[in-house]
Amino acid sequence: MKKILLKLIRLAALLYGLLFLVFYFDLDGKLLYYVWEPLMTRRYDKMKRKDNTTTPYEMKENVAG
């Protein structure tokens, strides 16, 4: 029982240390900024979109009411 408790304490200390490093060096923000955002920008910039300038005025939605 004592060995299991010591292993759990060591695991918790290691996890705490890793989470502290992520927080201290802002690794989650850097991951989002340098990896995730460029991937998503490329993905959404390549999407096909309807050209709204070709829609006749009569077919546009009435947003006033």
Secondary structure, DSSP 4 states (H G I P E B T S, - for coil): -HHHHHHHHHHHHHHHHHHHHHHHTTHHHHHIIIIIHHHHHHHHHSS----GGGS-GGGS-----
